[in-house]
């Protein structure tokens, strides 16, 4: 059983930056693909970014490509999401996810964190 705990959310002005972290425990972190999803009020959970177990392959939603960067540190059992040039449309609860299979854009991941709120003011 893998536990995921997100941190780093908060309130930021448009154009600002935040870095989210997701600490994993209870499993062999390097065996898992890791991903970030987000859910805004009244909307479905949507894919943001994902990274392969080795960190070699990364994937991004078109809406964040060029602004967000996903990375991982397998020695620290942590995955990060660096978010730059934030926009009000990025406001959402951000969730970390883990899966022993290949990274995918749909939300059918095996393990989920509780989420961290990101609010971008205009």
N, C-alpha and C positions, 0 to 999 in steps of 0.2 A: 504494500500500500504506500503510495507516494503522497506526501503532503507538500503543498505549495503555498507559500506566503508572499504576497506582493507588498511592496512598499514604494514610496517615492512620489505618490500622487499629491495633488494640491491645487492651489489657485495660482494662475499665471496670466499675465497680460498677453494679448495677441502679439505674435512675433517672438515670444520668449521660448525658453527651453525647459524641459524636465527630463530626468532620467529615472525610469522605473526599474526596479529590481524584483526578481522572483527567486526566493531561496527554496530549494527542494531538499526534502529529507525522506528517509524510509525506503529508498531504492538506490540502484546504481545509476546515478545521474547521467553518466556518459552513454547509457544504453537508450536514452530517450530523445526523440525529437521534441523540441520545445516551441511553443507558439504564444502569440499575444492576440487576443480578441478584444473587442470593445462593444459596449451596448449603451446607447443613448436612450433617454426616456421615450417610451412609445415606439421604439424601433427594435428590430431583431438584432441578435448578436452577430457581429460581422468580423471577418478575418482582418487582421492588421499586418502581422508578420510572422514568419516561422524560420527555424534554423535546424539544420540536420544535426545528428548526434555528434558529429565531429566538428561542426561549425563550418564545414566546407561550403555548404549550400545554404543560401538564404532566399527568402521569398517575401514579397511585399504586395499589399494592396495598391492599386494604382493611385488611390487617394493620398497615400503617404510616401510613395516612392520619391526618393531624393530629399526627404525631410526627416524620416525616421531611420534608425539603424538598429538592427537586432544583433546581439552578440552573446557569447556565453563563455564562462570560465568553469571548465569541468573540475578544476582543482578546488573551487569554492562552491560547487554545486549551485551555481547561480546563473540566471539568464537576465539580460538587460535589454531595455528598450530606450535608446536615446532619441528624444523627440525635440526637434528644432523647428523654428518657424511655425510655431503653433498657431492654429486658427480656432475661432469659436466653434466651428463644426467638429473639431476634435474633442469637444466636451463629451465625456462618457465615463462609465465605469470600465476600467481596463482589467481584463482577466488574463492570467497566465494559465497555460495548458501544457500537459505532457502526454506523450503517447509512445509506446514501444515500436510503433510502425513508422512508416515514412510520413514526413510532414505533409499536411494537406490543408486546403483552404476551407473546407467545410467544417462545421463545429463539432463533428463527431470525434472528439478527442477523449482519451480515457480518464485523465485526471484534470481537475480544475482547482484553482485557487478561489479565494473569497472575493477578490476584486479590490481595486483601489480607485478612488474617484479622481478624475482629472477635470478641472474646470478652467476654461480659457475665456477670459473676459475681453470684450471688444473695446 
